[in-house]
Amino acid sequence: MLFVSLFAAFVPARVVGEMTSIGTLFAFILVCIGVMVLRKAEPNLPRAFKTPWVPVVPILGIFTCLFMMVFLPADTWIRLIVWMLIGFDIYLFYGAKHSILGTGTFNRKGISLVSKV
């Protein structure tokens, strides 16, 4: 709460709006990709909702979101990449090591290489 309050106090509303837009559009792209991957990888998986015309609808969703993202300023793209890198770092250095679901996976080659840093 303190971080968000300070962020809102010192960052212009235009920047916050652009960051929210690019983050939401990127999340929608990931959902569209996830729908196609799960439909292919797990066709019999029970689903909470149905998506018609797969893969047409998810592909149109990806293109629509990308089209809207392209018109956002370059500094918004840089912020998206920086925040994603920060998130990946937090995951690699804390989340993977402390994961309850990933018990026993910390010894995998990729995770163990990162943990030595």
N, CA, C and O atoms as a GROMACS GRO file, in nm:
protein
  468
    1MET      N    1   0.082  -0.118   0.000
    1MET     CA    2   0.000   0.000   0.000
    1MET      C    3   0.088   0.126   0.000
    1MET      O    4   0.059   0.222  -0.070
    2LEU      N    5   0.195   0.122   0.079
    2LEU     CA    6   0.284   0.237   0.086
    2LEU      C    7   0.353   0.262  -0.048
    2LEU      O    8   0.364   0.376  -0.093
    3PHE      N    9   0.398   0.153  -0.111
    3PHE     CA   10   0.465   0.166  -0.241
    3PHE      C   11   0.370   0.225  -0.345
    3PHE      O   12   0.408   0.316  -0.419
    4VAL      N   13   0.249   0.175  -0.352
    4VAL     CA   14   0.152   0.223  -0.450
    4VAL      C   15   0.117   0.369  -0.422
    4VAL      O   16   0.102   0.448  -0.515
    5SER      N   17   0.104   0.404  -0.296
    5SER     CA   18   0.073   0.543  -0.261
    5SER      C   19   0.184   0.638  -0.304
    5SER      O   20   0.158   0.743  -0.362
    6LEU      N   21   0.309   0.600  -0.277
    6LEU     CA   22   0.422   0.682  -0.319
    6LEU      C   23   0.432   0.689  -0.472
    6LEU      O   24   0.460   0.794  -0.529
    7PHE      N   25   0.408   0.576  -0.535
    7PHE     CA   26   0.411   0.571  -0.681
    7PHE      C   27   0.308   0.666  -0.739
    7PHE      O   28   0.338   0.743  -0.831
    8ALA      N   29   0.187   0.662  -0.687
    8ALA     CA   30   0.079   0.749  -0.736
    8ALA      C   31   0.107   0.896  -0.708
    8ALA      O   32   0.064   0.983  -0.784
    9ALA      N   33   0.178   0.924  -0.600
    9ALA     CA   34   0.205   1.062  -0.563
    9ALA      C   35   0.311   1.127  -0.652
    9ALA      O   36   0.306   1.248  -0.676
   10PHE      N   37   0.405   1.049  -0.701
   10PHE     CA   38   0.520   1.107  -0.772
   10PHE      C   39   0.527   1.076  -0.921
   10PHE      O   40   0.612   1.132  -0.991
   11VAL      N   41   0.442   0.989  -0.970
   11VAL     CA   42   0.444   0.954  -1.113
   11VAL      C   43   0.324   1.018  -1.181
   11VAL      O   44   0.212   1.008  -1.131
   12PRO      N   45   0.344   1.085  -1.295
   12PRO     CA   46   0.233   1.149  -1.365
   12PRO      C   47   0.124   1.048  -1.406
   12PRO      O   48   0.154   0.933  -1.437
   13ALA      N   49   0.001   1.094  -1.406
   13ALA     CA   50  -0.113   1.007  -1.439
   13ALA      C   51  -0.102   0.951  -1.580
   13ALA      O   52  -0.142   0.837  -1.604
   14ARG      N   53  -0.047   1.027  -1.674
   14ARG     CA   54  -0.031   0.979  -1.812
   14ARG      C   55   0.058   0.855  -1.814
   14ARG      O   56   0.028   0.758  -1.883
   15VAL      N   57   0.168   0.860  -1.739
   15VAL     CA   58   0.261   0.747  -1.736
   15VAL      C   59   0.195   0.626  -1.672
   15VAL      O   60   0.208   0.514  -1.722
   16VAL      N   61   0.124   0.647  -1.563
   16VAL     CA   62   0.055   0.536  -1.496
   16VAL      C   63  -0.050   0.475  -1.590
   16VAL      O   64  -0.064   0.352  -1.596
   17GLY      N   65  -0.123   0.558  -1.661
   17GLY     CA   66  -0.223   0.508  -1.756
   17GLY      C   67  -0.162   0.426  -1.868
   17GLY      O   68  -0.214   0.321  -1.905
   18GLU      N   69  -0.049   0.475  -1.922
   18GLU     CA   70   0.017   0.401  -2.030
   18GLU      C   71   0.073   0.268  -1.979
   18GLU      O   72   0.065   0.166  -2.048
   19MET      N   73   0.129   0.269  -1.858
   19MET     CA   74   0.182   0.144  -1.801
   19MET      C   75   0.070   0.044  -1.776
   19MET      O   76   0.086  -0.076  -1.800
   20THR      N   77  -0.044   0.094  -1.728
   20THR     CA   78  -0.158   0.006  -1.706
   20THR      C   79  -0.208  -0.051  -1.838
   20THR      O   80  -0.241  -0.170  -1.847
   21SER      N   81  -0.214   0.032  -1.941
   21SER     CA   82  -0.261  -0.014  -2.072
   21SER      C   83  -0.170  -0.121  -2.130
   21SER      O   84  -0.218  -0.226  -2.173
   22ILE      N   85  -0.039  -0.097  -2.132
   22ILE     CA   86   0.050  -0.194  -2.193
   22ILE      C   87   0.054  -0.323  -2.112
   22ILE      O   88   0.066  -0.432  -2.169
   23GLY      N   89   0.045  -0.312  -1.980
   23GLY     CA   90   0.044  -0.433  -1.896
   23GLY      C   91  -0.080  -0.517  -1.918
   23GLY      O   92  -0.072  -0.639  -1.927
   24THR      N   93  -0.196  -0.452  -1.928
   24THR     CA   94  -0.322  -0.523  -1.950
   24THR      C   95  -0.324  -0.587  -2.089
   24THR      O   96  -0.366  -0.702  -2.104
   25LEU      N   97  -0.281  -0.512  -2.189
   25LEU     CA   98  -0.279  -0.568  -2.325
   25LEU      C   99  -0.183  -0.686  -2.334
   25LEU      O  100  -0.213  -0.785  -2.400
   26PHE      N  101  -0.068  -0.675  -2.269
   26PHE     CA  102   0.028  -0.786  -2.270
   26PHE      C  103  -0.032  -0.909  -2.199
   26PHE      O  104  -0.012  -1.022  -2.244
   27ALA      N  105  -0.104  -0.886  -2.090
   27ALA     CA  106  -0.169  -0.997  -2.020
   27ALA      C  107  -0.273  -1.064  -2.110
   27ALA      O  108  -0.284  -1.187  -2.111
   28PHE      N  109  -0.350  -0.985  -2.185
   28PHE     CA  110  -0.447  -1.042  -2.278
   28PHE      C  111  -0.378  -1.126  -2.386
   28PHE      O  112  -0.429  -1.231  -2.425
   29ILE      N  113  -0.263  -1.081  -2.433
   29ILE     CA  114  -0.188  -1.159  -2.532
   29ILE      C  115  -0.147  -1.293  -2.472
   29ILE      O  116  -0.159  -1.396  -2.537
   30LEU      N  117  -0.099  -1.291  -2.348
   30LEU     CA  118  -0.060  -1.416  -2.283
   30LEU      C  119  -0.179  -1.509  -2.265
   30LEU      O  120  -0.165  -1.631  -2.280
   31VAL      N  121  -0.295  -1.455  -2.233
   31VAL     CA  122  -0.415  -1.537  -2.219
   31VAL      C  123  -0.452  -1.600  -2.353
   31VAL      O  124  -0.485  -1.719  -2.358
   32CYS      N  125  -0.447  -1.522  -2.460
   32CYS     CA  126  -0.478  -1.577  -2.594
   32CYS      C  127  -0.382  -1.689  -2.632
   32CYS      O  128  -0.424  -1.791  -2.686
   33ILE      N  129  -0.255  -1.669  -2.604
   33ILE     CA  130  -0.157  -1.774  -2.632
   33ILE      C  131  -0.185  -1.896  -2.546
   33ILE      O  132  -0.177  -2.010  -2.593
   34GLY      N  133  -0.218  -1.873  -2.419
   34GLY     CA  134  -0.248  -1.983  -2.328
   34GLY      C  135  -0.369  -2.064  -2.373
   34GLY      O  136  -0.369  -2.187  -2.360
   35VAL      N  137  -0.470  -1.997  -2.424
   35VAL     CA  138  -0.589  -2.068  -2.474
   35VAL      C  139  -0.550  -2.162  -2.588
   35VAL      O  140  -0.593  -2.278  -2.591
   36MET      N  141  -0.468  -2.112  -2.680
   36MET     CA  142  -0.428  -2.198  -2.794
   36MET      C  143  -0.339  -2.313  -2.748
   36MET      O  144  -0.356  -2.426  -2.795
   37VAL      N  145  -0.245  -2.286  -2.659
   37VAL     CA  146  -0.154  -2.391  -2.612
   37VAL      C  147  -0.231  -2.498  -2.536
   37VAL      O  148  -0.211  -2.617  -2.561
   38LEU      N  149  -0.318  -2.457  -2.444
   38LEU     CA  150  -0.394  -2.556  -2.368
   38LEU      C  151  -0.490  -2.635  -2.456
   38LEU      O  152  -0.510  -2.754  -2.434
   39ARG      N  153  -0.550  -2.570  -2.554
   39ARG     CA  154  -0.640  -2.640  -2.644
   39ARG      C  155  -0.566  -2.751  -2.718
   39ARG      O  156  -0.621  -2.858  -2.743
   40LYS      N  157  -0.441  -2.724  -2.755
   40LYS     CA  158  -0.360  -2.821  -2.828
   40LYS      C  159  -0.300  -2.927  -2.734
   40LYS      O  160  -0.305  -3.046  -2.764
   41ALA      N  161  -0.243  -2.882  -2.622
   41ALA     CA  162  -0.171  -2.972  -2.532
   41ALA      C  163  -0.265  -3.056  -2.445
   41ALA      O  164  -0.236  -3.173  -2.418
   42GLU      N  165  -0.375  -2.998  -2.402
   42GLU     CA  166  -0.469  -3.067  -2.312
   42GLU      C  167  -0.612  -3.054  -2.365
   42GLU      O  168  -0.693  -2.982  -2.306
   43PRO      N  169  -0.644  -3.122  -2.475
   43PRO     CA  170  -0.776  -3.104  -2.535
   43PRO      C  171  -0.892  -3.152  -2.448
   43PRO      O  172  -1.004  -3.103  -2.463
   44ASN      N  173  -0.869  -3.246  -2.356
   44ASN     CA  174  -0.978  -3.299  -2.273
   44ASN      C  175  -0.984  -3.235  -2.135
   44ASN      O  176  -1.063  -3.278  -2.052
   45LEU      N  177  -0.904  -3.134  -2.110
   45LEU     CA  178  -0.904  -3.066  -1.981
   45LEU      C  179  -1.037  -2.996  -1.958
   45LEU      O  180  -1.085  -2.926  -2.047
   46PRO      N  181  -1.098  -3.014  -1.838
   46PRO     CA  182  -1.223  -2.942  -1.811
   46PRO      C  183  -1.197  -2.790  -1.810
   46PRO      O  184  -1.099  -2.744  -1.753
   47ARG      N  185  -1.286  -2.715  -1.874
   47ARG     CA  186  -1.268  -2.571  -1.885
   47ARG      C  187  -1.382  -2.496  -1.820
   47ARG      O  188  -1.498  -2.537  -1.826
   48ALA      N  189  -1.347  -2.384  -1.756
   48ALA     CA  190  -1.449  -2.301  -1.691
   48ALA      C  191  -1.528  -2.219  -1.793
   48ALA      O  192  -1.640  -2.177  -1.766
   49PHE      N  193  -1.468  -2.198  -1.910
   49PHE     CA  194  -1.537  -2.123  -2.016
   49PHE      C  195  -1.494  -2.180  -2.150
   49PHE      O  196  -1.389  -2.243  -2.161
   50LYS      N  197  -1.573  -2.157  -2.250
   50LYS     CA  198  -1.543  -2.204  -2.385
   50LYS      C  199  -1.505  -2.086  -2.473
   50LYS      O  200  -1.565  -1.979  -2.463
   51THR      N  201  -1.406  -2.105  -2.556
   51THR     CA  202  -1.365  -2.003  -2.652
   51THR      C  203  -1.404  -2.052  -2.791
   51THR      O  204  -1.357  -2.157  -2.835
   52PRO      N  205  -1.487  -1.978  -2.862
   52PRO     CA  206  -1.528  -2.022  -2.995
   52PRO      C  207  -1.417  -2.000  -3.097
   52PRO      O  208  -1.330  -1.915  -3.079
   53TRP      N  209  -1.423  -2.075  -3.202
   53TRP     CA  210  -1.338  -2.059  -3.320
   53TRP      C  211  -1.189  -2.052  -3.288
   53TRP      O  212  -1.118  -1.966  -3.340
   54VAL      N  213  -1.142  -2.142  -3.203
   54VAL     CA  214  -0.998  -2.149  -3.176
   54VAL      C  215  -0.934  -2.211  -3.298
   54VAL      O  216  -0.984  -2.314  -3.344
   55PRO      N  217  -0.829  -2.158  -3.354
   55PRO     CA  218  -0.742  -2.051  -3.308
   55PRO      C  219  -0.773  -1.913  -3.366
   55PRO      O  220  -0.695  -1.820  -3.344
   56VAL      N  221  -0.884  -1.896  -3.437
   56VAL     CA  222  -0.913  -1.768  -3.501
   56VAL      C  223  -0.930  -1.656  -3.398
   56VAL      O  224  -0.869  -1.550  -3.411
   57VAL      N  225  -1.014  -1.679  -3.295
   57VAL     CA  226  -1.039  -1.575  -3.195
   57VAL      C  227  -0.912  -1.539  -3.118
   57VAL      O  228  -0.883  -1.420  -3.103
   58PRO      N  229  -0.835  -1.637  -3.067
   58PRO     CA  230  -0.711  -1.598  -2.998
   58PRO      C  231  -0.610  -1.525  -3.088
   58PRO      O  232  -0.544  -1.432  -3.042
   59ILE      N  233  -0.598  -1.566  -3.212
   59ILE     CA  234  -0.505  -1.498  -3.303
   59ILE      C  235  -0.551  -1.355  -3.327
   59ILE      O  236  -0.470  -1.262  -3.326
   60LEU      N  237  -0.681  -1.336  -3.350
   60LEU     CA  238  -0.732  -1.199  -3.367
   60LEU      C  239  -0.711  -1.116  -3.240
   60LEU      O  240  -0.682  -0.997  -3.247
   61GLY      N  241  -0.726  -1.180  -3.123
   61GLY     CA  242  -0.702  -1.112  -2.997
   61GLY      C  243  -0.557  -1.068  -2.984
   61GLY      O  244  -0.529  -0.957  -2.940
   62ILE      N  245  -0.464  -1.154  -3.022
   62ILE     CA  246  -0.322  -1.121  -3.017
   62ILE      C  247  -0.291  -1.004  -3.109
   62ILE      O  248  -0.224  -0.909  -3.069
   63PHE      N  249  -0.339  -1.010  -3.232
   63PHE     CA  250  -0.312  -0.903  -3.328
   63PHE      C  251  -0.375  -0.770  -3.284
   63PHE      O  252  -0.314  -0.664  -3.299
   64THR      N  253  -0.496  -0.776  -3.230
   64THR     CA  254  -0.562  -0.654  -3.185
   64THR      C  255  -0.485  -0.589  -3.071
   64THR      O  256  -0.462  -0.468  -3.072
   65CYS      N  257  -0.445  -0.669  -2.974
   65CYS     CA  258  -0.370  -0.615  -2.860
   65CYS      C  259  -0.234  -0.561  -2.905
   65CYS      O  260  -0.193  -0.453  -2.862
   66LEU      N  261  -0.165  -0.635  -2.991
   66LEU     CA  262  -0.036  -0.587  -3.042
   66LEU      C  263  -0.053  -0.456  -3.120
   66LEU      O  264   0.029  -0.365  -3.108
   67PHE      N  265  -0.159  -0.447  -3.198
   67PHE     CA  266  -0.186  -0.326  -3.274
   67PHE      C  267  -0.203  -0.206  -3.181
   67PHE      O  268  -0.151  -0.098  -3.209
   68MET      N  269  -0.275  -0.225  -3.071
   68MET     CA  270  -0.293  -0.115  -2.976
   68MET      C  271  -0.164  -0.084  -2.901
   68MET      O  272  -0.138   0.032  -2.868
   69MET      N  273  -0.083  -0.186  -2.873
   69MET     CA  274   0.042  -0.165  -2.801
   69MET      C  275   0.144  -0.089  -2.885
   69MET      O  276   0.223  -0.011  -2.832
   70VAL      N  277   0.142  -0.111  -3.015
   70VAL     CA  278   0.239  -0.047  -3.104
   70VAL      C  279   0.231   0.105  -3.096
   70VAL      O  280   0.332   0.173  -3.112
   71PHE      N  281   0.114   0.159  -3.070
   71PHE     CA  282   0.096   0.304  -3.068
   71PHE      C  283   0.128   0.368  -2.933
   71PHE      O  284   0.115   0.490  -2.918
   72LEU      N  285   0.169   0.288  -2.836
   72LEU     CA  286   0.212   0.345  -2.709
   72LEU      C  287   0.356   0.395  -2.722
   72LEU      O  288   0.432   0.340  -2.802
   73PRO      N  289   0.393   0.497  -2.646
   73PRO     CA  290   0.528   0.555  -2.660
   73PRO      C  291   0.640   0.455  -2.627
   73PRO      O  292   0.618   0.356  -2.557
   74ALA      N  293   0.758   0.484  -2.679
   74ALA     CA  294   0.873   0.395  -2.659
   74ALA      C  295   0.910   0.383  -2.512
   74ALA      O  296   0.950   0.275  -2.468
   75ASP      N  297   0.898   0.491  -2.436
   75ASP     CA  298   0.935   0.483  -2.295
   75ASP      C  299   0.842   0.387  -2.219
   75ASP      O  300   0.884   0.330  -2.118
   76THR      N  301   0.720   0.370  -2.265
   76THR     CA  302   0.629   0.273  -2.203
   76THR      C  303   0.677   0.131  -2.230
   76THR      O  304   0.670   0.045  -2.143
   77TRP      N  305   0.727   0.106  -2.351
   77TRP     CA  306   0.783  -0.025  -2.385
   77TRP      C  307   0.906  -0.055  -2.299
   77TRP      O  308   0.925  -0.167  -2.252
   78ILE      N  309   0.989   0.047  -2.280
   78ILE     CA  310   1.109   0.028  -2.198
   78ILE      C  311   1.070  -0.005  -2.055
   78ILE      O  312   1.128  -0.095  -1.993
   79ARG      N  313   0.971   0.065  -2.001
   79ARG     CA  314   0.923   0.035  -1.865
   79ARG      C  315   0.868  -0.107  -1.857
   79ARG      O  316   0.893  -0.177  -1.759
   80LEU      N  317   0.794  -0.150  -1.958
   80LEU     CA  318   0.741  -0.287  -1.959
   80LEU      C  319   0.854  -0.388  -1.952
   80LEU      O  320   0.848  -0.482  -1.873
   81ILE      N  321   0.955  -0.370  -2.033
   81ILE     CA  322   1.068  -0.464  -2.035
   81ILE      C  323   1.143  -0.463  -1.903
   81ILE      O  324   1.179  -0.568  -1.850
   82VAL      N  325   1.167  -0.343  -1.849
   82VAL     CA  326   1.239  -0.333  -1.721
   82VAL      C  327   1.161  -0.401  -1.609
   82VAL      O  328   1.218  -0.478  -1.532
   83TRP      N  329   1.030  -0.374  -1.600
   83TRP     CA  330   0.950  -0.437  -1.495
   83TRP      C  331   0.942  -0.588  -1.514
   83TRP      O  332   0.939  -0.662  -1.416
   84MET      N  333   0.938  -0.634  -1.639
   84MET     CA  334   0.938  -0.779  -1.662
   84MET      C  335   1.069  -0.841  -1.617
   84MET      O  336   1.070  -0.948  -1.557
   85LEU      N  337   1.182  -0.775  -1.646
   85LEU     CA  338   1.312  -0.825  -1.601
   85LEU      C  339   1.320  -0.828  -1.449
   85LEU      O  340   1.375  -0.922  -1.391
   86ILE      N  341   1.267  -0.726  -1.383
   86ILE     CA  342   1.264  -0.725  -1.237
   86ILE      C  343   1.180  -0.843  -1.186
   86ILE      O  344   1.219  -0.911  -1.091
   87GLY      N  345   1.066  -0.866  -1.248
   87GLY     CA  346   0.981  -0.979  -1.209
   87GLY      C  347   1.049  -1.113  -1.230
   87GLY      O  348   1.039  -1.201  -1.145
   88PHE      N  349   1.117  -1.130  -1.342
   88PHE     CA  350   1.191  -1.254  -1.367
   88PHE      C  351   1.301  -1.273  -1.263
   88PHE      O  352   1.323  -1.384  -1.216
   89ASP      N  353   1.370  -1.166  -1.228
   89ASP     CA  354   1.475  -1.175  -1.127
   89ASP      C  355   1.418  -1.218  -0.992
   89ASP      O  356   1.474  -1.304  -0.925
   90ILE      N  357   1.306  -1.158  -0.953
   90ILE     CA  358   1.243  -1.196  -0.826
   90ILE      C  359   1.204  -1.342  -0.831
   90ILE      O  360   1.225  -1.415  -0.734
   91TYR      N  361   1.148  -1.386  -0.941
   91TYR     CA  362   1.110  -1.528  -0.953
   91TYR      C  363   1.232  -1.618  -0.944
   91TYR      O  364   1.232  -1.715  -0.868
   92LEU      N  365   1.335  -1.587  -1.021
   92LEU     CA  366   1.452  -1.675  -1.025
   92LEU      C  367   1.527  -1.680  -0.893
   92LEU      O  368   1.573  -1.787  -0.852
   93PHE      N  369   1.541  -1.566  -0.827
   93PHE     CA  370   1.622  -1.564  -0.706
   93PHE      C  371   1.544  -1.591  -0.578
   93PHE      O  372   1.605  -1.626  -0.477
   94TYR      N  373   1.415  -1.575  -0.580
   94TYR     CA  374   1.337  -1.602  -0.460
   94TYR      C  375   1.228  -1.706  -0.484
   94TYR      O  376   1.220  -1.806  -0.412
   95GLY      N  377   1.145  -1.684  -0.584
   95GLY     CA  378   1.028  -1.768  -0.605
   95GLY      C  379   1.061  -1.913  -0.635
   95GLY      O  380   0.999  -2.003  -0.579
   96ALA      N  381   1.158  -1.937  -0.722
   96ALA     CA  382   1.191  -2.075  -0.759
   96ALA      C  383   1.248  -2.150  -0.639
   96ALA      O  384   1.220  -2.269  -0.622
   97LYS      N  385   1.327  -2.082  -0.558
   97LYS     CA  386   1.389  -2.147  -0.443
   97LYS      C  387   1.287  -2.178  -0.333
   97LYS      O  388   1.298  -2.281  -0.266
   98HIS      N  389   1.189  -2.091  -0.314
   98HIS     CA  390   1.093  -2.106  -0.205
   98HIS      C  391   0.959  -2.165  -0.250
   98HIS      O  392   0.864  -2.167  -0.172
   99SER      N  393   0.950  -2.213  -0.372
   99SER     CA  394   0.825  -2.266  -0.424
   99SER      C  395   0.786  -2.397  -0.355
   99SER      O  396   0.868  -2.489  -0.343
  100ILE      N  397   0.662  -2.404  -0.311
  100ILE     CA  398   0.611  -2.528  -0.253
  100ILE      C  399   0.573  -2.625  -0.365
  100ILE      O  400   0.597  -2.745  -0.354
  101LEU      N  401   0.515  -2.572  -0.474
  101LEU     CA  402   0.475  -2.658  -0.586
  101LEU      C  403   0.596  -2.715  -0.658
  101LEU      O  404   0.591  -2.827  -0.710
  102GLY      N  405   0.704  -2.641  -0.661
  102GLY     CA  406   0.824  -2.685  -0.733
  102GLY      C  407   0.922  -2.759  -0.646
  102GLY      O  408   1.042  -2.759  -0.676
  103THR      N  409   0.876  -2.824  -0.539
  103THR     CA  410   0.965  -2.896  -0.449
  103THR      C  411   1.044  -2.999  -0.528
  103THR      O  412   0.988  -3.081  -0.601
  104GLY      N  413   1.175  -2.993  -0.512
  104GLY     CA  414   1.262  -3.086  -0.582
  104GLY      C  415   1.309  -3.037  -0.717
  104GLY      O  416   1.398  -3.098  -0.777
  105THR      N  417   1.252  -2.929  -0.767
  105THR     CA  418   1.293  -2.879  -0.898
  105THR      C  419   1.406  -2.778  -0.888
  105THR      O  420   1.459  -2.735  -0.990
  106PHE      N  421   1.444  -2.739  -0.765
  106PHE     CA  422   1.550  -2.639  -0.749
  106PHE      C  423   1.685  -2.695  -0.794
  106PHE      O  424   1.777  -2.619  -0.822
  107ASN      N  425   1.696  -2.826  -0.802
  107ASN     CA  426   1.823  -2.887  -0.842
  107ASN      C  427   1.837  -2.900  -0.994
  107ASN      O  428   1.938  -2.950  -1.042
  108ARG      N  429   1.736  -2.854  -1.068
  108ARG     CA  430   1.747  -2.858  -1.213
  108ARG      C  431   1.862  -2.771  -1.258
  108ARG      O  432   1.900  -2.676  -1.190
  109LYS      N  433   1.918  -2.803  -1.373
  109LYS     CA  434   2.037  -2.735  -1.422
  109LYS      C  435   2.019  -2.584  -1.435
  109LYS      O  436   2.103  -2.508  -1.386
  110GLY      N  437   1.912  -2.538  -1.498
  110GLY     CA  438   1.892  -2.396  -1.518
  110GLY      C  439   1.874  -2.318  -1.389
  110GLY      O  440   1.931  -2.210  -1.374
  111ILE      N  441   1.796  -2.373  -1.295
  111ILE     CA  442   1.773  -2.305  -1.168
  111ILE      C  443   1.902  -2.303  -1.086
  111ILE      O  444   1.934  -2.202  -1.023
  112SER      N  445   1.975  -2.414  -1.085
  112SER     CA  446   2.097  -2.417  -1.005
  112SER      C  447   2.202  -2.322  -1.059
  112SER      O  448   2.281  -2.267  -0.982
  113LEU      N  449   2.206  -2.300  -1.191
  113LEU     CA  450   2.301  -2.202  -1.248
  113LEU      C  451   2.268  -2.062  -1.200
  113LEU      O  452   2.357  -1.985  -1.167
  114VAL      N  453   2.140  -2.029  -1.197
  114VAL     CA  454   2.098  -1.895  -1.156
  114VAL      C  455   2.124  -1.875  -1.007
  114VAL      O  456   2.161  -1.765  -0.965
  115SER      N  457   2.104  -1.980  -0.926
  115SER     CA  458   2.118  -1.966  -0.782
  115SER      C  459   2.261  -1.942  -0.738
  115SER      O  460   2.284  -1.895  -0.627
  116LYS      N  461   2.358  -1.972  -0.823
  116LYS     CA  462   2.499  -1.952  -0.789
  116LYS      C  463   2.541  -1.807  -0.802
  116LYS      O  464   2.647  -1.768  -0.752
  117VAL      N  465   2.459  -1.726  -0.869
  117VAL     CA  466   2.495  -1.586  -0.891
  117VAL      C  467   2.478  -1.506  -0.765
  117VAL      O  468   2.504  -1.386  -0.764
   0.00000   0.00000   0.00000
